[in-house]
Amino acid sequence: MIKVLGFPKGLISIERGIAQRRFDLVCYSNSMKPLVLIECKAEKIDDAAMRQALGYNDTIKAPFICLASATEVITFWQEKGKMGSVPFLPKYSELYEISKRL
């Protein structure tokens, strides 16, 4: 994430607690607003993983959510009332630019 996708190391929070739960990763914008919540799974991504990430994001309020397993990655967001998604984690700069219009 840091070397290939340009995520600033100082803006990544790992395994922090919120509301008696622990998220895996949250990456922040330069203004310290949550940019992307990343939920990592050892097994495949399923509906339970999606519900878990959405539950965390009710508190975090990141514009992007990423689910990642050893074999799959999906990043999704809501834009103009529709869900958008891509089967990868975009570069930090791309997420930041898209977040400006959301």
C-alpha positions in Angstrom: 0.0 0.0 0.0 2.7 2.4 0.9 5.3 1.8 -1.8 3.1 0.8 -4.7 -0.2 2.7 -4.1 1.3 5.8 -2.4 -0.6 5.6 0.9 1.3 7.9 3.4 2.5 5.7 6.3 1.6 8.4 8.8 -2.0 8.4 7.7 -2.7 4.7 8.2 -4.3 3.5 11.5 -4.0 -0.2 12.2 -6.3 -2.3 14.4 -7.9 0.5 16.5 -10.9 0.1 18.7 -14.2 1.8 18.1 -17.4 1.2 19.9 -16.2 -2.0 21.5 -15.0 -3.3 18.2 -11.7 -3.3 16.3 -11.3 -2.4 12.7 -8.3 -3.6 10.6 -7.1 -0.4 8.8 -8.3 3.1 8.2 -6.4 5.4 6.0 -7.0 9.1 6.4 -6.7 12.2 4.1 -4.2 14.9 4.8 -6.9 16.7 6.8 -7.3 13.6 9.0 -10.7 12.7 7.7 -11.2 9.0 7.2 -10.7 8.2 3.5 -10.9 4.4 3.3 -11.8 1.6 5.8 -10.1 -1.7 4.9 -11.3 -5.0 6.4 -9.0 -7.9 5.9 -10.2 -11.5 5.8 -8.3 -14.7 6.0 -10.9 -16.5 4.0 -13.2 -15.4 1.1 -15.1 -12.2 1.2 -18.8 -12.9 2.0 -21.9 -11.1 3.1 -20.8 -11.4 6.8 -17.6 -9.5 5.9 -19.6 -6.9 4.0 -22.0 -6.4 7.0 -19.0 -6.2 9.4 -17.3 -3.5 7.3 -20.5 -1.5 6.9 -21.1 -1.7 10.6 -17.6 -0.3 11.3 -18.2 2.4 8.7 -21.4 3.6 10.4 -19.0 5.0 13.0 -16.0 5.8 10.9 -17.8 7.4 8.0 -15.1 6.8 5.3 -16.3 7.4 1.8 -14.6 4.2 0.6 -14.7 0.7 2.0 -12.3 -2.0 0.9 -12.6 -5.8 1.6 -9.5 -7.8 1.1 -8.6 -11.5 1.3 -5.7 -13.5 0.1 -7.4 -14.0 -3.3 -9.8 -11.1 -3.7 -10.0 -7.3 -3.2 -13.1 -5.1 -3.7 -13.3 -1.4 -3.0 -16.7 0.2 -3.1 -18.4 3.6 -2.5 -21.7 5.4 -2.9 -21.9 8.1 -5.5 -25.1 9.9 -6.6 -27.2 7.3 -4.9 -25.6 4.4 -6.7 -22.9 2.0 -5.5 -19.6 2.0 -7.4 -17.0 -0.7 -7.1 -13.7 -1.9 -8.5 -11.9 -5.2 -8.0 -8.8 -3.7 -6.5 -7.6 -1.0 -4.1 -7.0 2.2 -6.0 -4.0 4.5 -5.5 -4.2 6.9 -2.5 -4.2 9.9 -4.9 -7.1 8.5 -6.9 -9.2 7.8 -3.8 -8.5 11.3 -2.6 -9.5 12.9 -5.9 -12.7 10.9 -6.1 -13.6 11.7 -2.5 -13.7 15.4 -3.4 -16.8 14.8 -5.6 -18.6 12.4 -3.3 
